[in-house]
Amino acid sequence: MSEAGAQVCPICGVKILKLIGGDRVLFSSGPPGTRSLLWAKVCQYTQKPGCINQDGGSGSTGQRLP
């Protein structure tokens, strides 16, 4: 998996890889997830300027939370 096109959030430090079929979020621990999962775990609570996942992951075509 190439990390050349990875974005790194300046707020929480996660890496987001742009992939066909949906973005993949690389957390500091645990399995990779989606932008929706990142929103559910982190972004909705921090809500700081500079967050690269401000839309709550709604633009992602990856898997959704149950």
Jmol script that loads the backbone (N, CA, C; Angstrom):
load data "model"
ATOM      1  N   MET A   1       0.847  -1.172   0.000  1.00  0.00           N
ATOM      2  CA  MET A   1       0.000   0.000   0.000  1.00  0.00           C
ATOM      3  C   MET A   1       0.892   1.234   0.000  1.00  0.00           C
ATOM      4  N   SER A   2       0.701   2.126  -0.961  1.00  0.00           N
ATOM      5  CA  SER A   2       1.514   3.325  -1.082  1.00  0.00           C
ATOM      6  C   SER A   2       0.973   4.434  -0.197  1.00  0.00           C
ATOM      7  N   GLU A   3       1.867   5.120   0.510  1.00  0.00           N
ATOM      8  CA  GLU A   3       1.464   6.225   1.357  1.00  0.00           C
ATOM      9  C   GLU A   3       1.884   7.562   0.748  1.00  0.00           C
ATOM     10  N   ALA A   4       2.256   7.565  -0.548  1.00  0.00           N
ATOM     11  CA  ALA A   4       2.722   8.781  -1.206  1.00  0.00           C
ATOM     12  C   ALA A   4       1.624   9.834  -1.283  1.00  0.00           C
ATOM     13  N   GLY A   5       0.369   9.444  -1.468  1.00  0.00           N
ATOM     14  CA  GLY A   5      -0.732  10.382  -1.576  1.00  0.00           C
ATOM     15  C   GLY A   5      -1.474  10.573  -0.269  1.00  0.00           C
ATOM     16  N   ALA A   6      -0.838  10.283   0.843  1.00  0.00           N
ATOM     17  CA  ALA A   6      -1.508  10.363   2.137  1.00  0.00           C
ATOM     18  C   ALA A   6      -1.634  11.805   2.603  1.00  0.00           C
ATOM     19  N   GLN A   7      -2.780  12.098   3.208  1.00  0.00           N
ATOM     20  CA  GLN A   7      -2.985  13.367   3.890  1.00  0.00           C
ATOM     21  C   GLN A   7      -2.794  13.081   5.373  1.00  0.00           C
ATOM     22  N   VAL A   8      -2.228  14.034   6.099  1.00  0.00           N
ATOM     23  CA  VAL A   8      -2.083  13.895   7.541  1.00  0.00           C
ATOM     24  C   VAL A   8      -2.836  15.048   8.192  1.00  0.00           C
ATOM     25  N   CYS A   9      -3.741  14.718   9.084  1.00  0.00           N
ATOM     26  CA  CYS A   9      -4.521  15.745   9.768  1.00  0.00           C
ATOM     27  C   CYS A   9      -3.630  16.468  10.776  1.00  0.00           C
ATOM     28  N   PRO A  10      -3.552  17.808  10.697  1.00  0.00           N
ATOM     29  CA  PRO A  10      -2.722  18.547  11.642  1.00  0.00           C
ATOM     30  C   PRO A  10      -3.305  18.563  13.055  1.00  0.00           C
ATOM     31  N   ILE A  11      -4.575  18.205  13.197  1.00  0.00           N
ATOM     32  CA  ILE A  11      -5.229  18.219  14.503  1.00  0.00           C
ATOM     33  C   ILE A  11      -5.004  16.911  15.262  1.00  0.00           C
ATOM     34  N   CYS A  12      -5.347  15.786  14.644  1.00  0.00           N
ATOM     35  CA  CYS A  12      -5.247  14.507  15.364  1.00  0.00           C
ATOM     36  C   CYS A  12      -4.082  13.635  14.899  1.00  0.00           C
ATOM     37  N   GLY A  13      -3.468  13.957  13.758  1.00  0.00           N
ATOM     38  CA  GLY A  13      -2.290  13.231  13.304  1.00  0.00           C
ATOM     39  C   GLY A  13      -2.536  11.948  12.539  1.00  0.00           C
ATOM     40  N   VAL A  14      -3.803  11.599  12.256  1.00  0.00           N
ATOM     41  CA  VAL A  14      -4.053  10.377  11.496  1.00  0.00           C
ATOM     42  C   VAL A  14      -3.685  10.579  10.033  1.00  0.00           C
ATOM     43  N   LYS A  15      -3.350   9.470   9.359  1.00  0.00           N
ATOM     44  CA  LYS A  15      -3.076   9.494   7.926  1.00  0.00           C
ATOM     45  C   LYS A  15      -4.327   9.027   7.204  1.00  0.00           C
ATOM     46  N   ILE A  16      -4.684   9.720   6.123  1.00  0.00           N
ATOM     47  CA  ILE A  16      -5.817   9.332   5.293  1.00  0.00           C
ATOM     48  C   ILE A  16      -5.286   9.067   3.900  1.00  0.00           C
ATOM     49  N   LEU A  17      -5.436   7.822   3.445  1.00  0.00           N
ATOM     50  CA  LEU A  17      -4.988   7.412   2.120  1.00  0.00           C
ATOM     51  C   LEU A  17      -6.160   7.472   1.158  1.00  0.00           C
ATOM     52  N   LYS A  18      -5.962   8.122   0.012  1.00  0.00           N
ATOM     53  CA  LYS A  18      -6.985   8.182  -1.031  1.00  0.00           C
ATOM     54  C   LYS A  18      -6.919   6.881  -1.823  1.00  0.00           C
ATOM     55  N   LEU A  19      -7.999   6.103  -1.812  1.00  0.00           N
ATOM     56  CA  LEU A  19      -8.052   4.832  -2.522  1.00  0.00           C
ATOM     57  C   LEU A  19      -9.318   4.755  -3.355  1.00  0.00           C
ATOM     58  N   ILE A  20      -9.272   3.983  -4.419  1.00  0.00           N
ATOM     59  CA  ILE A  20     -10.468   3.722  -5.204  1.00  0.00           C
ATOM     60  C   ILE A  20     -11.440   2.941  -4.324  1.00  0.00           C
ATOM     61  N   GLY A  21     -12.666   3.384  -4.274  1.00  0.00           N
ATOM     62  CA  GLY A  21     -13.658   2.707  -3.449  1.00  0.00           C
ATOM     63  C   GLY A  21     -13.811   3.314  -2.070  1.00  0.00           C
ATOM     64  N   GLY A  22     -12.993   4.284  -1.721  1.00  0.00           N
ATOM     65  CA  GLY A  22     -13.123   4.949  -0.422  1.00  0.00           C
ATOM     66  C   GLY A  22     -11.788   5.176   0.243  1.00  0.00           C
ATOM     67  N   ASP A  23     -11.721   6.232   1.008  1.00  0.00           N
ATOM     68  CA  ASP A  23     -10.492   6.562   1.710  1.00  0.00           C
ATOM     69  C   ASP A  23     -10.256   5.613   2.879  1.00  0.00           C
ATOM     70  N   ARG A  24      -8.998   5.382   3.203  1.00  0.00           N
ATOM     71  CA  ARG A  24      -8.634   4.518   4.321  1.00  0.00           C
ATOM     72  C   ARG A  24      -7.907   5.375   5.351  1.00  0.00           C
ATOM     73  N   VAL A  25      -8.360   5.309   6.588  1.00  0.00           N
ATOM     74  CA  VAL A  25      -7.776   6.073   7.683  1.00  0.00           C
ATOM     75  C   VAL A  25      -6.872   5.156   8.494  1.00  0.00           C
ATOM     76  N   LEU A  26      -5.629   5.584   8.695  1.00  0.00           N
ATOM     77  CA  LEU A  26      -4.664   4.813   9.481  1.00  0.00           C
ATOM     78  C   LEU A  26      -4.544   5.438  10.866  1.00  0.00           C
ATOM     79  N   PHE A  27      -5.155   4.800  11.837  1.00  0.00           N
ATOM     80  CA  PHE A  27      -5.105   5.272  13.218  1.00  0.00           C
ATOM     81  C   PHE A  27      -3.758   4.917  13.843  1.00  0.00           C
ATOM     82  N   SER A  28      -3.407   5.582  14.953  1.00  0.00           N
ATOM     83  CA  SER A  28      -2.128   5.295  15.615  1.00  0.00           C
ATOM     84  C   SER A  28      -2.106   3.890  16.212  1.00  0.00           C
ATOM     85  N   SER A  29      -3.281   3.362  16.566  1.00  0.00           N
ATOM     86  CA  SER A  29      -3.366   1.973  17.035  1.00  0.00           C
ATOM     87  C   SER A  29      -4.685   1.391  16.560  1.00  0.00           C
ATOM     88  N   GLY A  30      -4.705   0.091  16.395  1.00  0.00           N
ATOM     89  CA  GLY A  30      -5.903  -0.578  15.926  1.00  0.00           C
ATOM     90  C   GLY A  30      -5.937  -0.700  14.416  1.00  0.00           C
ATOM     91  N   PRO A  31      -6.985  -1.323  13.907  1.00  0.00           N
ATOM     92  CA  PRO A  31      -7.099  -1.561  12.466  1.00  0.00           C
ATOM     93  C   PRO A  31      -7.439  -0.267  11.715  1.00  0.00           C
ATOM     94  N   PRO A  32      -7.150  -0.237  10.413  1.00  0.00           N
ATOM     95  CA  PRO A  32      -7.535   0.920   9.598  1.00  0.00           C
ATOM     96  C   PRO A  32      -9.057   1.060   9.568  1.00  0.00           C
ATOM     97  N   GLY A  33      -9.518   2.262   9.255  1.00  0.00           N
ATOM     98  CA  GLY A  33     -10.953   2.509   9.202  1.00  0.00           C
ATOM     99  C   GLY A  33     -11.302   3.465   8.076  1.00  0.00           C
ATOM    100  N   THR A  34     -12.467   4.081   8.178  1.00  0.00           N
ATOM    101  CA  THR A  34     -12.976   5.007   7.170  1.00  0.00           C
ATOM    102  C   THR A  34     -13.061   6.411   7.767  1.00  0.00           C
ATOM    103  N   ARG A  35     -13.349   7.393   6.899  1.00  0.00           N
ATOM    104  CA  ARG A  35     -13.552   8.756   7.381  1.00  0.00           C
ATOM    105  C   ARG A  35     -14.747   8.819   8.332  1.00  0.00           C
ATOM    106  N   SER A  36     -15.775   8.018   8.092  1.00  0.00           N
ATOM    107  CA  SER A  36     -16.942   7.985   8.976  1.00  0.00           C
ATOM    108  C   SER A  36     -16.556   7.504  10.370  1.00  0.00           C
ATOM    109  N   LEU A  37     -15.718   6.504  10.428  1.00  0.00           N
ATOM    110  CA  LEU A  37     -15.258   5.986  11.711  1.00  0.00           C
ATOM    111  C   LEU A  37     -14.382   7.012  12.423  1.00  0.00           C
ATOM    112  N   LEU A  38     -13.526   7.697  11.667  1.00  0.00           N
ATOM    113  CA  LEU A  38     -12.698   8.762  12.239  1.00  0.00           C
ATOM    114  C   LEU A  38     -13.579   9.851  12.833  1.00  0.00           C
ATOM    115  N   TRP A  39     -14.632  10.227  12.113  1.00  0.00           N
ATOM    116  CA  TRP A  39     -15.568  11.243  12.611  1.00  0.00           C
ATOM    117  C   TRP A  39     -16.208  10.765  13.923  1.00  0.00           C
ATOM    118  N   ALA A  40     -16.659   9.519  13.944  1.00  0.00           N
ATOM    119  CA  ALA A  40     -17.345   8.979  15.121  1.00  0.00           C
ATOM    120  C   ALA A  40     -16.424   8.894  16.335  1.00  0.00           C
ATOM    121  N   LYS A  41     -15.136   8.595  16.098  1.00  0.00           N
ATOM    122  CA  LYS A  41     -14.197   8.425  17.210  1.00  0.00           C
ATOM    123  C   LYS A  41     -13.537   9.720  17.664  1.00  0.00           C
ATOM    124  N   VAL A  42     -13.289  10.658  16.724  1.00  0.00           N
ATOM    125  CA  VAL A  42     -12.442  11.809  17.049  1.00  0.00           C
ATOM    126  C   VAL A  42     -13.037  13.155  16.645  1.00  0.00           C
ATOM    127  N   CYS A  43     -13.292  13.329  15.361  1.00  0.00           N
ATOM    128  CA  CYS A  43     -13.572  14.652  14.799  1.00  0.00           C
ATOM    129  C   CYS A  43     -14.787  15.345  15.389  1.00  0.00           C
ATOM    130  N   GLN A  44     -15.855  14.609  15.649  1.00  0.00           N
ATOM    131  CA  GLN A  44     -17.056  15.242  16.179  1.00  0.00           C
ATOM    132  C   GLN A  44     -16.828  15.845  17.566  1.00  0.00           C
ATOM    133  N   TYR A  45     -15.813  15.369  18.273  1.00  0.00           N
ATOM    134  CA  TYR A  45     -15.535  15.870  19.607  1.00  0.00           C
ATOM    135  C   TYR A  45     -14.540  17.035  19.603  1.00  0.00           C
ATOM    136  N   THR A  46     -13.588  17.023  18.675  1.00  0.00           N
ATOM    137  CA  THR A  46     -12.569  18.079  18.660  1.00  0.00           C
ATOM    138  C   THR A  46     -13.063  19.341  17.990  1.00  0.00           C
ATOM    139  N   GLN A  47     -13.642  19.242  16.802  1.00  0.00           N
ATOM    140  CA  GLN A  47     -14.168  20.358  16.020  1.00  0.00           C
ATOM    141  C   GLN A  47     -13.262  21.585  16.058  1.00  0.00           C
ATOM    142  N   LYS A  48     -12.013  21.390  15.656  1.00  0.00           N
ATOM    143  CA  LYS A  48     -11.043  22.478  15.609  1.00  0.00           C
ATOM    144  C   LYS A  48     -10.784  22.891  14.167  1.00  0.00           C
ATOM    145  N   PRO A  49     -10.485  24.166  13.944  1.00  0.00           N
ATOM    146  CA  PRO A  49     -10.125  24.612  12.589  1.00  0.00           C
ATOM    147  C   PRO A  49      -8.889  23.850  12.109  1.00  0.00           C
ATOM    148  N   GLY A  50      -8.871  23.475  10.852  1.00  0.00           N
ATOM    149  CA  GLY A  50      -7.743  22.742  10.294  1.00  0.00           C
ATOM    150  C   GLY A  50      -7.993  21.259  10.152  1.00  0.00           C
ATOM    151  N   CYS A  51      -9.078  20.754  10.751  1.00  0.00           N
ATOM    152  CA  CYS A  51      -9.422  19.338  10.621  1.00  0.00           C
ATOM    153  C   CYS A  51      -9.698  19.028   9.153  1.00  0.00           C
ATOM    154  N   ILE A  52      -9.149  17.934   8.636  1.00  0.00           N
ATOM    155  CA  ILE A  52      -9.349  17.579   7.226  1.00  0.00           C
ATOM    156  C   ILE A  52     -10.532  16.635   7.033  1.00  0.00           C
ATOM    157  N   ASN A  53     -11.302  16.398   8.081  1.00  0.00           N
ATOM    158  CA  ASN A  53     -12.461  15.507   7.996  1.00  0.00           C
ATOM    159  C   ASN A  53     -13.702  16.205   8.573  1.00  0.00           C
ATOM    160  N   GLN A  54     -13.918  17.446   8.176  1.00  0.00           N
ATOM    161  CA  GLN A  54     -14.991  18.241   8.768  1.00  0.00           C
ATOM    162  C   GLN A  54     -16.387  17.864   8.313  1.00  0.00           C
ATOM    163  N   ASP A  55     -16.521  17.133   7.208  1.00  0.00           N
ATOM    164  CA  ASP A  55     -17.863  16.781   6.722  1.00  0.00           C
ATOM    165  C   ASP A  55     -18.410  15.505   7.355  1.00  0.00           C
ATOM    166  N   GLY A  56     -17.734  14.990   8.350  1.00  0.00           N
ATOM    167  CA  GLY A  56     -18.218  13.799   9.035  1.00  0.00           C
ATOM    168  C   GLY A  56     -18.055  12.519   8.253  1.00  0.00           C
ATOM    169  N   GLY A  57     -17.223  12.566   7.211  1.00  0.00           N
ATOM    170  CA  GLY A  57     -16.995  11.371   6.420  1.00  0.00           C
ATOM    171  C   GLY A  57     -18.095  11.096   5.424  1.00  0.00           C
ATOM    172  N   SER A  58     -19.034  12.042   5.264  1.00  0.00           N
ATOM    173  CA  SER A  58     -20.160  11.793   4.374  1.00  0.00           C
ATOM    174  C   SER A  58     -19.754  11.737   2.910  1.00  0.00           C
ATOM    175  N   GLY A  59     -18.598  12.311   2.564  1.00  0.00           N
ATOM    176  CA  GLY A  59     -18.142  12.266   1.190  1.00  0.00           C
ATOM    177  C   GLY A  59     -17.429  10.983   0.823  1.00  0.00           C
ATOM    178  N   SER A  60     -17.176  10.135   1.793  1.00  0.00           N
ATOM    179  CA  SER A  60     -16.458   8.890   1.555  1.00  0.00           C
ATOM    180  C   SER A  60     -17.382   7.837   0.978  1.00  0.00           C
ATOM    181  N   THR A  61     -16.830   7.028   0.093  1.00  0.00           N
ATOM    182  CA  THR A  61     -17.610   5.921  -0.471  1.00  0.00           C
ATOM    183  C   THR A  61     -17.274   4.606   0.219  1.00  0.00           C
ATOM    184  N   GLY A  62     -16.568   4.682   1.334  1.00  0.00           N
ATOM    185  CA  GLY A  62     -16.182   3.476   2.063  1.00  0.00           C
ATOM    186  C   GLY A  62     -17.335   2.936   2.886  1.00  0.00           C
ATOM    187  N   GLN A  63     -17.030   1.982   3.748  1.00  0.00           N
ATOM    188  CA  GLN A  63     -18.049   1.339   4.550  1.00  0.00           C
ATOM    189  C   GLN A  63     -18.650   2.297   5.580  1.00  0.00           C
ATOM    190  N   ARG A  64     -19.874   2.064   5.965  1.00  0.00           N
ATOM    191  CA  ARG A  64     -20.555   2.903   6.937  1.00  0.00           C
ATOM    192  C   ARG A  64     -20.567   2.212   8.290  1.00  0.00           C
ATOM    193  N   LEU A  65     -20.776   3.015   9.310  1.00  0.00           N
ATOM    194  CA  LEU A  65     -20.905   2.460  10.664  1.00  0.00           C
ATOM    195  C   LEU A  65     -22.226   1.724  10.793  1.00  0.00           C
ATOM    196  N   PRO A  66     -22.277   0.673  11.582  1.00  0.00           N
ATOM    197  CA  PRO A  66     -23.534  -0.064  11.767  1.00  0.00           C
ATOM    198  C   PRO A  66     -24.561   0.748  12.531  1.00  0.00           C
TER     199      PRO A  66
END
end "model"
wireframe off; spacefill off
backbone 0.3
color backbone group
